Amino acid sequence: MTQLTYDKYYDKVLGGWVGKCAGGILGAPIEGFKHFNDIEISDKLFETNFANDDLDLQVLWLDMVMKKSVHINEKDFAEHWKNFVGFPWNEYGIATRNLNIGIIPPESGRLNNYYWKSSMGCPIRSELWGMLCPGIPEKAAYYAGLDGSLDHSGFSVEAEQYFSVCASIAFFETDIMQVLRKALGYIPKDGSMYALVIKVLDWCSQHDAEKVMYKIKSFYGDADFTSAPMNIAFTILTLATSNTDFNCIAQALHMGHDSDCIVATAGALIGIIKGYENIPTLWKERVGEEILISEAIIDIYKPATIFELTAATCKEGMKFCQYFDHDAISDNHTVLNIPHPPYQVKVEFPLWDDSYFVPHQIIRIYFTDKQNSSKLSFSLKDDQGKLINKIDKLKTDSDDFIIDFEVNLPTPTSYKNAFRYQLLIAQDDVQLHEIAVNMPYYGSWALLGPFIEDDKKLIPCDETYPEHGMSSMPSTIYMNHDQVNIQKDFIKVNTIKELLADRAAQPFHIDTIHASSFNISVDKFFYGKGEKTLFLYSNLTFSSAIKLWVCMGCTSYLTVFVNGKEVYKSLEIKRCWPAAHVFLQEFNEGENEICIRLDTLTDETRIEFGLKDFKGEHHHQSQWSTIVPFLNY
């Protein structure tokens, strides 16, 4: 195979980091504006440097690699993030909450993350894995998959893998179109990322760049400016029309939206292909040497300059190449003594559905045995130490196998935010390892209602064109609609405790909902469609008085009561996302009653409920609380 000298390897890594930094500096000031622009590129745009998560998190993982070397796994990613990352935003915040209650990748990126699991947080940190694995694209994809699954699932993980593969290939391929096409061979052909690349490249072959830009906005456009499919498509467009010219980052800036991510990803990939020496001097002068890392990333190695970052990256990359016995770098004389790990373990919950809590679940263990043990034993115990099941696995021809433990999650009788288990692994009857396996719990609510009333104003029929053969019948509009009566007190909020104490005696439906995410699937607990009013009731208990951000999403008119008092009301119908409705609420020491009234106009009734810590900052800058409501009645 073609080889690189160390100097050439260093030059290409440096070019990649320069491209990444150029994009971060250039795109950050206009990040979040969801329209195309014609901003003129000038030196003035580079007068202020910015810390940027596109680079911050790659420095974080480089620090992990420097400490752990090539044998990094899901647990290493989880611990490094939990210990050193303070980012509270979007998928980062959801992943942090998951990690804080003991959920590790890949489930930390999937559970309770429907809204942000396909965002840009992991595709933007793809380059490091390609730089560490030059010419070893399958390994770049492997590490990118571990990385992305910490805080994402599905499309975004595939996108990070794709761009990491592109970076790996770019060390030996000078044509960007060849890079983009070859990288497709390393991601799932039935995946949505593969389909996106094919679609955008096809558009580019038929239309000019401006028309493709508008096609992307039409087909992939999303109200969330961080939506990965939209921004990844803009990035592919930039690269496919770049002619492998570093100046393409100016075109990328004009696409707006998650602008720093688009510009930085395109700039990094072209930078690797071209190498630092071939990047125009103007761009190198604009970027400079300084690297800024966010103060929210703490207690890790933080290189001060782009040259220091490059040297550290190359030092670790030489180890990766040597370990995988890959001759990518001709003068690589790194001497390693890194033994293979004896086993690898990954845990998933294949039956878990964020929209509906089902007590019967499976804890799936993916195990790789590198020691070819004669017998392995897997024991699962609950949080009281009671043995749930023990499974013995005898020696087979394959090192890889799957163990499924069936569990029936108990109905909680006291507050908890996770169901906690212990997995014990024994090798030839000698205990080898113990792993905490936690499944999340999002609390419980009483559902009261729905309350349904007909809308008598709709009874009269069309007088010009009769609707029925009998004039006594009401209109078809009346027959298919009810009214939303926001003025009527169907129940008194301060009497809910008494109503719940004698559920069977009430003339309306009452049920208990155990949430399986912040999303409370009320639709699954009654049958009918149409306009209605319903109430959700639960309790929040605190050891002392506390202020928290209450973050909600719903598709209805919304009224919230705390301890019998109305604290929030919205008569605006909004799209449902985790922070569509936010207010700051002070809760008392001890038990607090919370009641949510939903007056819904449509067939779909969606409601989300979560809490964020309050430390004197906006809710977007605050971490998700691990406190969940628990119904005491």
PLY file of the C-alpha trace (Angstrom):
ply
format ascii 1.0
element vertex 633
property float x
property float y
property float z
element edge 632
property int vertex1
property int vertex2
end_header
0.00 0.00 0.00
0.99 3.66 -0.33
2.77 4.96 2.75
3.24 8.33 4.38
6.39 9.60 5.99
5.90 10.90 9.51
6.43 14.44 8.24
3.66 14.00 5.67
1.37 12.46 8.27
2.03 15.40 10.60
1.40 17.87 7.76
-1.98 16.33 6.96
-3.09 16.15 10.60
-2.07 19.79 11.02
-4.01 20.70 7.88
-7.07 18.96 9.29
-6.89 20.82 12.59
-6.38 24.15 10.81
-9.50 23.47 8.74
-11.43 22.54 11.86
-10.38 25.69 13.70
-11.07 27.90 10.68
-14.62 26.62 10.54
-15.18 27.07 14.25
-13.94 30.66 14.27
-15.77 31.57 11.07
-19.11 29.89 11.73
-19.63 30.38 15.47
-20.80 34.04 15.39
-23.72 33.24 13.05
-24.55 29.79 14.43
-28.27 29.19 14.82
-29.57 31.56 12.13
-31.79 29.38 9.96
-31.42 31.16 6.65
-28.91 31.38 3.84
-26.61 34.41 3.77
-24.06 36.21 1.63
-21.64 37.27 4.37
-18.41 38.64 2.95
-15.36 36.78 4.22
-12.80 39.18 5.68
-10.02 39.26 8.26
-12.41 40.97 10.65
-14.33 37.72 11.09
-11.19 36.15 12.56
-10.36 38.87 15.08
-11.95 36.91 17.94
-11.20 33.27 18.66
-13.85 31.07 20.24
-13.90 27.86 22.21
-16.05 25.44 20.23
-17.50 22.05 21.11
-16.51 20.80 17.63
-12.90 20.87 18.86
-13.41 20.73 22.65
-14.77 17.19 22.60
-12.06 15.89 20.30
-9.46 17.21 22.72
-11.41 15.45 25.48
-11.20 12.13 23.62
-7.55 12.70 22.78
-6.91 13.06 26.51
-8.73 9.76 27.06
-6.65 8.06 24.35
-3.44 9.41 25.87
-4.43 7.79 29.17
-6.07 4.58 27.90
-4.37 4.00 24.52
-6.10 1.86 21.89
-8.19 -0.26 24.26
-11.03 2.14 24.93
-14.59 0.97 25.36
-18.06 2.29 26.13
-17.32 2.55 29.84
-14.19 4.64 29.19
-16.18 7.12 27.09
-18.87 7.28 29.77
-16.45 7.89 32.64
-14.41 10.50 30.76
-17.55 12.43 29.82
-19.08 12.20 33.28
-15.88 13.30 35.01
-14.75 16.11 32.74
-17.65 17.53 30.67
-20.05 20.18 31.94
-22.00 20.91 28.73
-25.75 20.98 29.54
-27.15 21.55 26.06
-29.52 19.32 24.11
-28.20 15.77 23.60
-25.16 16.52 25.78
-27.44 17.25 28.72
-29.62 14.19 28.12
-26.53 11.95 27.94
-25.13 13.50 31.12
-28.37 12.79 32.95
-28.36 9.20 31.69
-24.76 8.73 32.79
-25.55 10.23 36.20
-28.16 7.54 36.87
-25.82 4.79 35.69
-26.80 4.24 32.05
-23.82 3.72 29.75
-23.44 3.81 25.95
-25.04 2.91 23.66
-28.21 3.31 25.74
-27.08 6.68 27.13
-27.41 8.05 23.61
-30.75 6.42 22.84
-32.95 6.52 25.93
-35.03 9.65 26.57
-33.34 11.27 23.58
-35.88 11.08 20.76
-35.64 14.82 20.03
-31.85 15.25 19.90
-30.56 11.77 19.06
-30.17 12.86 15.40
-28.45 16.16 16.12
-24.98 17.42 15.22
-23.18 16.82 18.53
-21.29 13.71 17.42
-20.81 14.13 13.64
-18.77 17.25 14.48
-16.18 15.24 16.42
-15.39 12.65 13.77
-11.96 13.76 12.54
-9.91 12.54 15.50
-10.68 8.88 14.79
-9.64 9.21 11.15
-6.44 11.00 12.19
-5.60 8.25 14.68
-6.37 5.57 12.09
-4.93 6.89 8.79
-5.68 4.38 6.06
-7.53 2.11 8.51
-11.12 3.25 7.84
-12.80 0.25 9.47
-11.08 1.07 12.76
-11.94 4.76 12.45
-15.60 3.76 12.01
-15.40 1.47 15.04
-14.13 4.15 17.40
-16.51 6.76 15.98
-19.37 4.36 16.68
-18.34 4.05 20.32
-18.03 7.82 20.56
-21.31 8.74 18.87
-23.44 6.27 20.79
-22.67 8.07 24.05
-25.13 10.86 23.24
-26.78 9.92 19.93
-28.44 7.03 18.16
-29.09 6.02 14.57
-28.42 8.65 11.91
-25.95 10.82 13.82
-23.80 7.85 14.84
-23.67 6.70 11.21
-22.80 10.26 10.16
-19.88 10.42 12.59
-18.67 7.04 11.35
-18.94 8.22 7.76
-16.91 11.39 8.29
-14.31 9.56 10.39
-13.91 7.11 7.50
-13.62 10.05 5.10
-10.83 11.48 7.26
-9.01 8.14 7.34
-9.24 7.73 3.56
-8.25 11.38 2.96
-4.67 10.66 4.04
-4.19 8.62 0.85
-6.78 10.01 -1.58
-6.51 13.43 -3.21
-9.93 13.59 -4.92
-12.73 14.59 -2.56
-15.37 12.83 -4.68
-13.44 9.58 -4.39
-13.24 10.08 -0.63
-16.99 10.63 -0.36
-17.81 7.57 -2.48
-15.28 5.19 -0.93
-16.45 6.05 2.59
-19.93 4.73 1.76
-18.46 1.23 1.86
-18.00 1.45 5.64
-21.49 2.45 6.81
-24.75 0.46 6.64
-26.16 0.44 3.11
-29.69 0.34 4.50
-29.04 3.28 6.81
-30.39 6.81 6.46
-26.90 8.35 6.27
-26.03 6.22 3.24
-29.28 7.25 1.56
-28.62 10.93 2.30
-25.15 10.90 0.73
-26.47 9.16 -2.39
-29.36 11.62 -2.69
-27.22 14.75 -2.28
-24.53 13.51 -4.68
-27.27 12.72 -7.21
-28.70 16.23 -6.86
-25.21 17.68 -7.30
-24.79 15.75 -10.55
-27.96 17.30 -11.97
-28.19 20.83 -10.56
-26.06 23.80 -9.59
-25.07 24.29 -5.95
-27.66 26.96 -5.20
-30.55 24.81 -6.39
-29.26 21.83 -4.40
-29.01 24.04 -1.33
-32.71 24.88 -1.60
-33.61 21.25 -2.29
-31.84 20.28 0.93
-33.72 22.93 2.87
-37.00 21.69 1.43
-36.43 17.96 1.93
-34.29 17.87 5.11
-35.26 21.22 6.62
-36.02 21.11 10.35
-37.16 23.64 12.94
-34.27 22.46 15.14
-31.22 24.19 13.69
-28.96 21.39 15.00
-30.80 18.66 13.07
-28.06 16.46 11.63
-29.66 15.36 8.33
-30.13 18.97 7.21
-26.65 20.14 8.24
-24.88 16.99 7.06
-26.54 17.43 3.66
-25.21 21.01 3.49
-21.74 19.65 4.36
-21.88 17.00 1.62
-22.98 19.69 -0.84
-20.03 21.87 0.17
-17.54 19.05 -0.27
-19.03 17.68 -3.50
-18.83 21.10 -5.18
-15.47 22.12 -3.67
-13.09 20.77 -6.32
-10.97 19.90 -3.27
-10.33 23.62 -2.79
-9.85 24.87 0.78
-11.69 28.08 -0.10
-14.90 26.02 -0.13
-15.37 26.92 3.53
-16.54 30.36 2.38
-19.38 28.68 0.48
-20.16 26.55 3.52
-20.56 29.65 5.68
-23.30 30.95 3.39
-25.51 27.98 4.24
-26.16 29.23 7.78
-28.03 26.98 10.24
-25.47 25.02 12.33
-22.87 27.03 10.48
-19.75 26.31 12.52
-20.35 22.56 12.19
-20.82 22.71 8.42
-17.77 24.90 7.85
-15.52 23.09 10.32
-16.33 19.58 9.05
-15.76 20.57 5.42
-12.62 22.53 6.30
-11.11 19.68 8.31
-11.59 17.11 5.56
-10.19 19.33 2.81
-7.37 20.28 5.19
-6.34 16.63 5.58
-6.38 16.06 1.84
-4.38 19.22 1.05
-2.06 19.18 4.05
-0.94 22.25 5.95
1.71 23.22 3.41
-0.90 23.49 0.64
-3.48 25.51 2.57
-3.44 29.13 1.37
-1.28 31.34 3.57
-4.18 33.74 4.10
-6.21 31.05 5.86
-3.30 29.92 8.02
-2.67 33.50 9.12
-6.35 33.99 9.89
-6.51 30.88 12.06
-3.24 31.54 13.88
-1.79 29.17 16.47
-3.90 29.62 19.59
-6.39 26.98 20.70
-9.15 27.79 23.16
-10.89 24.99 25.05
-14.16 25.61 26.88
-14.04 26.13 30.63
-16.81 23.53 30.85
-14.19 20.91 29.93
-12.17 20.50 33.12
-9.06 18.73 34.40
-7.81 17.32 31.09
-4.81 17.90 28.87
-5.43 21.10 26.92
-2.91 21.91 24.20
-2.18 25.62 23.94
-1.46 25.70 20.21
-2.57 23.94 17.09
0.97 22.60 16.66
0.94 21.06 20.13
-2.43 19.46 19.37
-1.06 18.05 16.12
2.03 16.58 17.78
-0.09 14.89 20.46
-2.49 13.51 17.86
0.32 12.11 15.74
2.04 10.52 18.72
-1.12 8.58 19.55
-1.84 7.85 15.88
1.55 6.18 15.54
0.56 3.86 18.38
-2.75 2.99 16.72
-1.02 2.18 13.43
1.57 0.05 15.19
-0.99 -1.78 17.28
-3.14 -2.65 14.26
0.02 -3.71 12.40
-0.70 -1.17 9.71
2.15 0.27 7.66
0.50 3.61 6.94
3.53 5.54 8.19
6.82 4.36 6.73
9.11 5.58 9.50
6.94 4.52 12.42
9.30 2.99 14.96
6.92 3.13 17.90
7.45 0.21 20.27
4.31 -0.99 22.00
3.59 -3.50 24.70
-0.18 -3.31 24.94
-1.86 -6.66 25.59
-5.26 -7.38 24.10
-8.07 -7.08 26.66
-9.26 -10.54 27.73
-12.89 -9.69 27.08
-15.29 -6.96 25.97
-18.81 -6.33 27.28
-21.65 -4.19 25.92
-25.14 -3.86 27.44
-28.35 -2.97 25.59
-32.09 -2.93 26.38
-33.63 -3.97 23.04
-37.26 -3.86 24.20
-37.13 -0.41 25.79
-39.46 2.05 24.11
-39.28 5.71 25.10
-42.98 6.15 24.42
-44.48 3.45 26.66
-43.36 1.78 29.87
-43.43 -2.03 29.67
-42.38 -3.93 32.82
-41.18 -6.98 30.90
-37.73 -6.15 29.55
-34.57 -7.84 28.29
-31.06 -6.97 29.41
-28.89 -8.02 26.48
-25.19 -8.69 27.01
-22.80 -8.68 24.05
-19.65 -10.50 25.15
-16.35 -11.09 23.38
-14.09 -13.70 24.98
-10.49 -13.31 23.84
-9.21 -16.00 26.23
-11.34 -18.80 24.80
-12.46 -19.82 28.29
-13.78 -23.33 28.82
-16.76 -21.99 30.77
-18.19 -18.55 31.49
-20.99 -17.85 33.94
-23.23 -14.78 33.88
-25.31 -13.99 36.97
-27.82 -11.14 37.26
-28.82 -9.86 40.71
-31.25 -7.15 41.74
-30.40 -4.22 44.01
-31.10 -6.37 47.07
-28.58 -8.99 45.98
-31.27 -11.51 45.00
-30.27 -13.77 42.11
-32.59 -13.30 39.13
-30.93 -15.76 36.78
-27.63 -17.47 36.07
-26.55 -18.52 32.58
-23.54 -20.72 31.85
-21.78 -20.49 28.52
-19.53 -23.35 27.47
-16.64 -23.05 25.03
-17.70 -22.52 21.41
-15.99 -21.89 18.10
-16.89 -18.20 18.24
-15.42 -15.55 20.54
-18.57 -13.42 20.27
-21.93 -14.30 21.73
-25.09 -12.76 23.18
-26.70 -13.41 26.55
-30.30 -12.30 27.21
-31.65 -11.86 30.73
-35.42 -11.46 30.98
-36.49 -9.17 33.82
-39.83 -7.98 35.11
-39.35 -4.49 36.45
-41.09 -4.13 39.82
-43.72 -1.47 40.39
-41.87 1.10 42.50
-43.22 1.53 46.02
-40.89 4.42 46.81
-39.01 7.09 44.90
-36.27 5.97 42.49
-34.80 7.17 39.19
-33.41 3.81 38.04
-33.87 0.07 38.41
-30.46 -1.19 39.52
-28.94 -4.59 38.81
-25.52 -6.22 39.09
-24.06 -8.45 36.40
-21.41 -10.87 37.68
-19.16 -12.62 35.18
-17.16 -15.68 36.24
-14.51 -17.50 34.22
-14.10 -21.18 35.02
-15.93 -20.57 38.33
-13.62 -17.69 39.33
-15.30 -14.26 39.45
-13.91 -12.15 36.65
-15.88 -8.93 36.67
-18.89 -7.12 38.13
-20.86 -4.56 36.13
-23.62 -2.22 37.29
-26.59 -2.45 34.92
-29.15 0.30 35.42
-32.46 0.79 33.63
-34.08 4.23 33.94
-37.29 5.15 35.72
-39.06 8.42 34.96
-41.70 8.47 37.65
-45.43 7.92 37.90
-48.57 9.99 37.42
-52.27 9.61 38.05
-54.37 10.23 34.94
-57.82 11.67 35.65
-60.13 11.84 32.66
-60.50 12.49 29.81
-63.50 14.75 30.32
-65.54 15.13 27.14
-68.44 17.45 26.32
-70.29 17.93 23.08
-70.27 21.34 21.41
-73.90 22.34 21.02
-73.00 25.36 18.91
-72.18 22.92 16.11
-75.57 21.17 16.06
-77.31 23.21 13.29
-76.99 21.74 9.81
-76.23 23.50 6.57
-79.55 25.05 5.55
-78.64 25.48 1.88
-77.46 21.92 1.28
-79.05 19.47 3.73
-76.60 16.97 5.17
-79.01 14.16 6.01
-82.25 12.60 4.89
-83.78 13.46 8.26
-83.92 17.10 9.33
-83.81 16.12 13.01
-80.20 14.99 12.81
-77.29 17.26 13.86
-74.58 18.48 11.51
-71.70 16.27 10.44
-69.33 18.81 12.01
-71.08 18.30 15.37
-70.96 14.53 14.88
-67.16 14.62 14.56
-66.13 17.30 17.04
-66.46 18.02 20.74
-65.72 21.23 22.58
-62.72 22.30 24.61
-64.12 24.09 27.63
-61.14 25.80 29.23
-63.41 27.72 31.62
-64.94 24.68 33.27
-63.51 23.10 36.43
-64.16 19.45 35.73
-62.51 18.63 39.04
-61.14 20.76 41.85
-57.37 20.46 41.88
-57.20 20.60 45.67
-59.52 17.56 45.95
-57.47 15.16 43.82
-56.06 13.31 46.84
-59.58 12.49 47.99
-60.63 11.44 44.50
-57.67 9.07 44.21
-58.42 7.57 47.61
-61.64 6.11 46.18
-60.93 5.68 42.48
-63.66 3.17 41.74
-66.38 5.51 42.97
-65.55 8.29 40.51
-67.71 8.82 37.38
-64.66 9.26 35.16
-61.59 7.29 34.13
-58.59 7.13 36.49
-55.36 5.30 35.72
-51.72 5.22 36.80
-49.03 5.98 34.24
-45.41 4.93 34.65
-43.42 7.06 32.22
-40.65 5.49 30.13
-39.02 8.85 29.32
-39.81 12.54 29.79
-42.59 11.78 27.30
-45.77 10.73 29.13
-47.80 8.60 26.74
-51.30 9.55 27.86
-52.86 8.48 24.54
-52.23 4.83 25.39
-54.43 4.98 28.49
-57.79 5.78 26.93
-59.51 4.93 23.69
-61.30 7.86 22.08
-60.12 10.59 19.75
-61.04 14.25 19.52
-61.25 17.27 21.79
-60.96 16.57 25.51
-59.65 17.71 28.89
-57.51 15.57 31.15
-55.43 15.94 34.29
-52.09 14.45 35.36
-51.22 14.43 39.05
-48.06 13.45 40.94
-45.75 14.44 43.79
-42.25 15.85 44.07
-40.42 15.46 47.39
-37.36 17.47 48.44
-35.19 17.50 51.56
-35.19 21.31 51.52
-36.84 24.13 49.60
-35.47 24.35 46.07
-35.87 26.27 42.81
-35.93 24.25 39.61
-36.64 24.89 35.97
-39.79 23.05 34.90
-39.42 22.10 31.23
-42.41 20.83 29.30
-43.68 20.16 25.83
-47.26 19.46 24.79
-49.74 19.67 21.93
-52.53 21.20 24.03
-53.54 24.22 26.02
-51.53 23.86 29.21
-52.17 24.79 32.85
-49.84 23.76 35.69
-50.67 23.79 39.40
-48.19 23.35 42.25
-49.59 22.74 45.72
-53.04 23.76 44.51
-51.99 27.11 43.00
-51.88 27.89 39.30
-48.24 28.63 38.42
-48.22 28.47 34.62
-50.78 28.75 31.83
-50.47 28.77 28.05
-53.29 29.03 25.53
-50.84 28.81 22.65
-50.60 25.57 20.70
-46.93 24.79 20.06
-44.96 21.96 18.54
-44.00 19.47 21.22
-40.34 19.43 22.22
-38.66 19.18 25.64
-38.46 22.94 26.32
-41.48 24.37 24.50
-42.81 25.57 27.87
-40.36 26.53 30.61
-40.84 28.28 33.93
-38.88 28.66 37.16
-40.64 27.15 40.16
-39.86 27.14 43.87
-40.77 23.90 45.61
-41.24 23.48 49.34
-39.34 21.21 51.67
-41.12 17.86 51.84
-43.88 16.75 49.51
-45.19 18.99 46.72
-48.29 18.25 44.67
-48.10 18.91 40.95
-51.08 18.84 38.62
-51.08 19.36 34.85
-54.28 20.21 32.99
-54.33 19.53 29.25
-57.11 20.89 27.05
-56.49 19.26 23.71
-58.00 20.20 20.36
-56.63 17.35 18.23
-56.51 13.57 18.17
-52.92 13.53 19.45
-52.26 14.30 23.10
-48.54 14.57 23.79
-46.95 15.79 27.01
-43.33 15.93 28.20
-42.14 16.76 31.68
-38.60 17.24 32.99
-36.78 19.29 35.60
-33.52 21.20 35.32
-31.25 22.39 38.10
-31.28 26.12 38.77
-27.98 27.78 39.64
-28.73 31.32 38.59
-28.50 30.60 34.86
-30.87 30.26 31.91
-32.40 26.80 31.56
-30.42 26.21 28.35
-27.25 26.53 30.44
-28.55 24.19 33.17
-28.21 20.44 33.62
-31.18 18.09 33.73
-32.12 17.04 37.25
-32.28 13.35 38.11
-35.36 14.02 40.27
-38.57 12.49 38.88
-42.19 12.76 40.07
-43.51 9.86 42.12
-47.19 9.26 42.79
-47.78 8.67 46.51
-51.53 8.05 46.26
0 1
1 2
2 3
3 4
4 5
5 6
6 7
7 8
8 9
9 10
10 11
11 12
12 13
13 14
14 15
15 16
16 17
17 18
18 19
19 20
20 21
21 22
22 23
23 24
24 25
25 26
26 27
27 28
28 29
29 30
30 31
31 32
32 33
33 34
34 35
35 36
36 37
37 38
38 39
39 40
40 41
41 42
42 43
43 44
44 45
45 46
46 47
47 48
48 49
49 50
50 51
51 52
52 53
53 54
54 55
55 56
56 57
57 58
58 59
59 60
60 61
61 62
62 63
63 64
64 65
65 66
66 67
67 68
68 69
69 70
70 71
71 72
72 73
73 74
74 75
75 76
76 77
77 78
78 79
79 80
80 81
81 82
82 83
83 84
84 85
85 86
86 87
87 88
88 89
89 90
90 91
91 92
92 93
93 94
94 95
95 96
96 97
97 98
98 99
99 100
100 101
101 102
102 103
103 104
104 105
105 106
106 107
107 108
108 109
109 110
110 111
111 112
112 113
113 114
114 115
115 116
116 117
117 118
118 119
119 120
120 121
121 122
122 123
123 124
124 125
125 126
126 127
127 128
128 129
129 130
130 131
131 132
132 133
133 134
134 135
135 136
136 137
137 138
138 139
139 140
140 141
141 142
142 143
143 144
144 145
145 146
146 147
147 148
148 149
149 150
150 151
151 152
152 153
153 154
154 155
155 156
156 157
157 158
158 159
159 160
160 161
161 162
162 163
163 164
164 165
165 166
166 167
167 168
168 169
169 170
170 171
171 172
172 173
173 174
174 175
175 176
176 177
177 178
178 179
179 180
180 181
181 182
182 183
183 184
184 185
185 186
186 187
187 188
188 189
189 190
190 191
191 192
192 193
193 194
194 195
195 196
196 197
197 198
198 199
199 200
200 201
201 202
202 203
203 204
204 205
205 206
206 207
207 208
208 209
209 210
210 211
211 212
212 213
213 214
214 215
215 216
216 217
217 218
218 219
219 220
220 221
221 222
222 223
223 224
224 225
225 226
226 227
227 228
228 229
229 230
230 231
231 232
232 233
233 234
234 235
235 236
236 237
237 238
238 239
239 240
240 241
241 242
242 243
243 244
244 245
245 246
246 247
247 248
248 249
249 250
250 251
251 252
252 253
253 254
254 255
255 256
256 257
257 258
258 259
259 260
260 261
261 262
262 263
263 264
264 265
265 266
266 267
267 268
268 269
269 270
270 271
271 272
272 273
273 274
274 275
275 276
276 277
277 278
278 279
279 280
280 281
281 282
282 283
283 284
284 285
285 286
286 287
287 288
288 289
289 290
290 291
291 292
292 293
293 294
294 295
295 296
296 297
297 298
298 299
299 300
300 301
301 302
302 303
303 304
304 305
305 306
306 307
307 308
308 309
309 310
310 311
311 312
312 313
313 314
314 315
315 316
316 317
317 318
318 319
319 320
320 321
321 322
322 323
323 324
324 325
325 326
326 327
327 328
328 329
329 330
330 331
331 332
332 333
333 334
334 335
335 336
336 337
337 338
338 339
339 340
340 341
341 342
342 343
343 344
344 345
345 346
346 347
347 348
348 349
349 350
350 351
351 352
352 353
353 354
354 355
355 356
356 357
357 358
358 359
359 360
360 361
361 362
362 363
363 364
364 365
365 366
366 367
367 368
368 369
369 370
370 371
371 372
372 373
373 374
374 375
375 376
376 377
377 378
378 379
379 380
380 381
381 382
382 383
383 384
384 385
385 386
386 387
387 388
388 389
389 390
390 391
391 392
392 393
393 394
394 395
395 396
396 397
397 398
398 399
399 400
400 401
401 402
402 403
403 404
404 405
405 406
406 407
407 408
408 409
409 410
410 411
411 412
412 413
413 414
414 415
415 416
416 417
417 418
418 419
419 420
420 421
421 422
422 423
423 424
424 425
425 426
426 427
427 428
428 429
429 430
430 431
431 432
432 433
433 434
434 435
435 436
436 437
437 438
438 439
439 440
440 441
441 442
442 443
443 444
444 445
445 446
446 447
447 448
448 449
449 450
450 451
451 452
452 453
453 454
454 455
455 456
456 457
457 458
458 459
459 460
460 461
461 462
462 463
463 464
464 465
465 466
466 467
467 468
468 469
469 470
470 471
471 472
472 473
473 474
474 475
475 476
476 477
477 478
478 479
479 480
480 481
481 482
482 483
483 484
484 485
485 486
486 487
487 488
488 489
489 490
490 491
491 492
492 493
493 494
494 495
495 496
496 497
497 498
498 499
499 500
500 501
501 502
502 503
503 504
504 505
505 506
506 507
507 508
508 509
509 510
510 511
511 512
512 513
513 514
514 515
515 516
516 517
517 518
518 519
519 520
520 521
521 522
522 523
523 524
524 525
525 526
526 527
527 528
528 529
529 530
530 531
531 532
532 533
533 534
534 535
535 536
536 537
537 538
538 539
539 540
540 541
541 542
542 543
543 544
544 545
545 546
546 547
547 548
548 549
549 550
550 551
551 552
552 553
553 554
554 555
555 556
556 557
557 558
558 559
559 560
560 561
561 562
562 563
563 564
564 565
565 566
566 567
567 568
568 569
569 570
570 571
571 572
572 573
573 574
574 575
575 576
576 577
577 578
578 579
579 580
580 581
581 582
582 583
583 584
584 585
585 586
586 587
587 588
588 589
589 590
590 591
591 592
592 593
593 594
594 595
595 596
596 597
597 598
598 599
599 600
600 601
601 602
602 603
603 604
604 605
605 606
606 607
607 608
608 609
609 610
610 611
611 612
612 613
613 614
614 615
615 616
616 617
617 618
618 619
619 620
620 621
621 622
622 623
623 624
624 625
625 626
626 627
627 628
628 629
629 630
630 631
631 632
